[in-house]
Amino acid sequence: MTDRLHARYLVETPLKVEDAAAVLAGEQSSGTFVAVPGETDALKQRFSARVEQIELLESVGEPSLPGCRGGAGAFQRAEIEVSWSLENIGFNLPTLISTVQGNLYELSQFSGLRLLDLEFPSEYQKHYQGPRFGVAGTRRLAGVVDRPLIGTIIKPSVGLSPSDTAALVQTLVDAGIDFIKDDELMANPPHSPFDDRVAAVMRVVRDHQQRTGKLVMVAFNITDELDAMLRHYDTVVQAGGSAAMISLNSVGPVASKRICDRGQLAIHGHRNGWGMLNRCPMLGMDFAAYQKIWRLVGVDQLHVNGIQNKFWEPDDSVVRSIEALRRPMFGGYQALPVVSSGQWGGQAPETYRRTRTIDLLYMAGGGVLAHPGGPASGVRALNQAWDAAVAGLSLEEAALGSPELAQSLAAFGGAAKRTPSERKP
């Protein structure tokens, strides 16, 4: 623990790294490009950012990003650690973001800059409660104990009416699904008003609960202007729901925290837009830093992509994301990794082999809805795949006694062998 905010960066610069790091520290605290009246030694001692550590890496012959000025020849890469006094920031999330991710990305002394990780001041533990439900609470609400939660997404993404959506939900709850969520593109459109959709879906969910005792978790997409989000949240609570979804990058940490602080629903954090922050290797931020911000905010479930996914992200990166989300913050603040993106049972063995955890929400769209035997067979196939994964069996071995998994393997098995560019979204 520390009384300062620490951030670690990957940087690239044509200057001496020490000089470039000093510019960053000055720009993001008390400094400017020239000395100014009032910037006394005492003030700088108390409020200036400090360069705590520099680790030199390789040098490259070309800049990764345009617009860098100063120096010539090789561009040096390094990891640097910078810290700030809690007095600079207080308990102010927008200021925290501005401090570690603000103008520093525009500094012409750098041809590359990426936020790698964060360490929050110990005082934050007293001020930010973190996830209200997390792994254990989500399991309790969904009634799932000793396996991953199996989930799916309402598809088509847009276009279904409230009654159409409810009919699909009826099929899914009858199939034995644990978790259903709105697509991030489905919020409160004219063809499916939010209140009407919640009422229609929750009639199905509550009837299923009365018949079976199982309350399927439905994460309704409440993303909207803040006042509307609060109304949507209340609508879900009044209807007897257990979860809500937020598009985190669309509404930001302040609105997300306002929702999380209400504490009645598990909050499903969708990271759509993440590629804009992450895809360039010398710009943006790593998931290790990103997920800590949202756990501080109080998000209970957070997307991490998936093994052999339909997007650009390599498997190694997905595994690191799951590991980062599982590491305790302040000794806890547990949030549930949400594995999604082109998933079916075929990725379960590799996911388990590389992460050794069943504390996951494993979501499959087509892997459930497009199963040759129907959605119920799709859900059973996913559970069979995970049973096999934990037992150390191959899919082929498990499929010998699991007809639904055998059908999945026949229908979807070729997808696992295609490269990301060959896999259809």
Protein Blocks (a to p, Z undefined) as FASTA:
>chain_A
ZZbdcdddddddfbdfklmmmmmmmmmmmbcfbdcehiafklmmmmmccdfbdcdddddf
bdfbghiaedehjaddddddddddfklnmpafklmmmmmmmmmmmpmkbgbdcdfbdcdd
fklmmmmnbjfklmmlmmmmnopakbccdddddddfbhpafklmmmmmmmmmmnopabdc
ddfklcbdfklcfklmmmmmmmmmmmmmmmnopacdddddfbdcfklmmmmmmmmmmnop
abdcddfklnojmlmmmmmmnomaccdddfehklmmmmpmkgcjdfklmmmmmmmnopab
dcebjehiablbdfklmmmmmmmmmpcgehiapacdddeehiafklmmmmmmmnopabdc
dddfklmmmgmnbjklmmmmmmmmmmmmmnopafklmmmmmmklmmmmmmmmmmmmpcfk
lpcZZ
